[in-house]
Amino acid sequence: MRAVLQRVTKATVTANKTHVQRMGQGLVVLLGITHDDSSDDIDWLLKKITNMRIFNDENGVMNKSILDIDGQLLVVSQFTLFAQTKKGNRPSYTNAAGHEIAVPLYEQFLEKATQTMKKPIQSGIFGADMQVDLINDGPVTIVVDSKNKEL
């Protein structure tokens, strides 16, 4: 499971031109799921995301987590995070999990994120055409991968 975290002051996702979700300060999480991901990947990734100290404290030092600042989460499915670009100019997405694997894991991620944050989170619609509008704060953008914990 791979996530791109973007620290934001606000963000909006519009799916299928009708489903609109908005949030204030927090993290936009672009979430990619691959074939061999499981609940263990969700647990590790959520712990990492919610405890990562990337928000400023009173001295302007990145010392606080999203939980510390009572921030918000916006989660958007993003199969393109598993693009393979080694050959040619057209990316291959064969490493991205198909719907039968990805949808249940995405829904489980949203449920566990809601439990961890102890409040509703915002999300896109899996597989939908979406537009994400955000103000990246910092900018702070971090990639986290449950299979490559050194990233």
C-alpha positions as CSV (number, residue, x, y, z in Angstrom):
1,M,0.0,0.0,0.0
2,R,1.4,3.4,-1.0
3,A,0.3,6.8,0.1
4,V,1.3,10.3,-0.9
5,L,0.6,12.7,2.0
6,Q,0.1,16.3,1.4
7,R,-0.2,18.7,4.3
8,V,-2.9,21.2,3.4
9,T,-4.7,24.2,4.8
10,K,-7.8,23.2,2.9
11,A,-8.9,20.7,0.2
12,T,-11.8,19.6,-1.9
13,V,-12.5,16.5,-4.0
14,T,-15.2,16.4,-6.6
15,A,-16.2,13.0,-8.0
16,N,-18.4,12.5,-11.0
17,K,-19.1,16.2,-11.0
18,T,-21.6,15.8,-8.1
19,H,-20.0,14.2,-5.0
20,V,-18.1,17.0,-3.2
21,Q,-16.2,16.7,0.0
22,R,-14.4,19.6,1.7
23,M,-11.9,19.8,4.6
24,G,-9.8,22.3,6.4
25,Q,-6.3,21.9,7.9
26,G,-5.0,18.4,7.7
27,L,-3.8,15.8,5.2
28,V,-4.8,14.8,1.7
29,V,-3.9,11.1,1.4
30,L,-3.6,9.7,-2.2
31,L,-3.9,6.0,-1.6
32,G,-2.7,3.2,-4.0
33,I,-3.3,-0.4,-3.4
34,T,-1.4,-3.4,-4.9
35,H,-2.2,-7.1,-5.3
36,D,-0.6,-8.4,-2.0
37,D,-1.9,-5.7,0.4
38,S,-3.8,-6.7,3.4
39,S,-5.2,-5.3,6.7
40,D,-1.7,-5.4,8.1
41,D,-0.7,-2.8,5.5
42,I,-3.7,-0.7,6.4
43,D,-2.8,-0.8,10.1
44,W,0.9,0.0,9.6
45,L,0.1,2.8,7.1
46,L,-2.6,4.4,9.3
47,K,-0.4,4.4,12.3
48,K,2.4,6.0,10.3
49,I,0.1,8.6,8.8
50,T,-1.7,9.6,12.0
51,N,1.5,9.8,14.1
52,M,3.8,11.4,11.7
53,R,5.0,14.7,13.1
54,I,4.7,17.1,10.1
55,F,2.6,19.9,11.6
56,N,4.2,22.9,13.2
57,D,4.2,23.5,16.9
58,E,4.1,26.9,18.6
59,N,7.8,27.4,17.6
60,G,7.2,26.7,13.9
61,V,9.0,23.3,14.1
62,M,7.3,20.2,12.6
63,N,6.7,18.5,15.9
64,K,2.9,17.7,15.9
65,S,0.9,14.9,14.3
66,I,-2.5,15.2,12.7
67,L,-4.0,13.8,15.9
68,D,-2.2,16.5,18.0
69,I,-3.7,19.3,15.9
70,D,-7.1,17.7,15.6
71,G,-6.7,17.9,11.8
72,Q,-8.8,16.4,9.1
73,L,-8.2,13.6,6.5
74,L,-9.3,13.5,2.9
75,V,-8.5,10.1,1.3
76,V,-8.6,9.6,-2.5
77,S,-8.0,6.3,-4.3
78,Q,-5.1,6.6,-6.7
79,F,-4.2,3.5,-8.7
80,T,-1.6,5.5,-10.7
81,L,0.7,5.4,-7.6
82,F,1.7,1.9,-8.8
83,A,2.5,3.0,-12.4
84,Q,5.5,1.3,-13.9
85,T,7.4,3.6,-16.2
86,K,10.5,1.6,-17.1
87,K,9.6,0.8,-20.7
88,G,8.3,3.2,-23.2
89,N,6.2,6.3,-22.6
90,R,2.9,4.7,-21.7
91,P,2.8,3.7,-18.0
92,S,1.7,0.2,-17.1
93,Y,-0.7,-0.2,-14.1
94,T,-0.4,-4.0,-13.7
95,N,0.9,-3.5,-10.2
96,A,-2.3,-1.8,-9.1
97,A,-4.8,-4.1,-7.5
98,G,-8.0,-4.8,-9.4
99,H,-11.4,-3.8,-8.0
100,E,-12.0,-7.2,-6.3
101,I,-9.0,-6.6,-4.0
102,A,-8.8,-2.8,-3.9
103,V,-12.4,-1.8,-3.2
104,P,-12.7,-3.9,0.1
105,L,-9.3,-2.7,1.3
106,Y,-10.1,1.0,0.4
107,E,-13.3,0.7,2.3
108,Q,-11.5,-0.9,5.3
109,F,-8.9,1.9,5.2
110,L,-11.7,4.5,5.4
111,E,-13.4,2.7,8.3
112,K,-10.2,2.3,10.3
113,A,-9.2,5.9,9.5
114,T,-12.5,7.1,10.9
115,Q,-11.9,5.0,14.1
116,T,-8.4,6.2,14.5
117,M,-9.2,9.9,13.9
118,K,-12.4,9.5,16.1
119,K,-14.3,11.6,13.7
120,P,-15.6,11.4,10.1
121,I,-13.1,11.6,7.3
122,Q,-13.6,12.9,3.8
123,S,-13.1,10.7,0.8
124,G,-13.5,10.5,-3.0
125,I,-15.3,7.7,-4.7
126,F,-13.3,4.7,-5.7
127,G,-12.8,4.4,-9.4
128,A,-14.6,7.7,-10.2
129,D,-13.3,10.6,-12.3
130,M,-12.2,13.0,-9.6
131,Q,-10.8,16.5,-9.3
132,V,-8.8,17.3,-6.2
133,D,-8.2,21.0,-5.3
134,L,-5.9,21.7,-2.5
135,I,-3.6,24.2,-0.9
136,N,-0.4,22.4,-0.1
137,D,0.9,23.9,3.2
138,G,4.7,24.3,3.3
139,P,4.7,22.6,0.8
140,V,5.0,19.3,2.7
141,T,4.5,16.2,0.5
142,I,5.7,12.8,1.8
143,V,5.5,9.3,0.2
144,V,4.9,6.3,2.5
145,D,4.9,2.7,1.4
146,S,4.0,-0.3,3.6
147,K,6.3,-2.6,1.5
148,N,9.2,-0.2,1.5
149,K,9.3,1.2,5.0
150,E,12.6,3.1,4.2
151,L,10.9,5.7,1.9
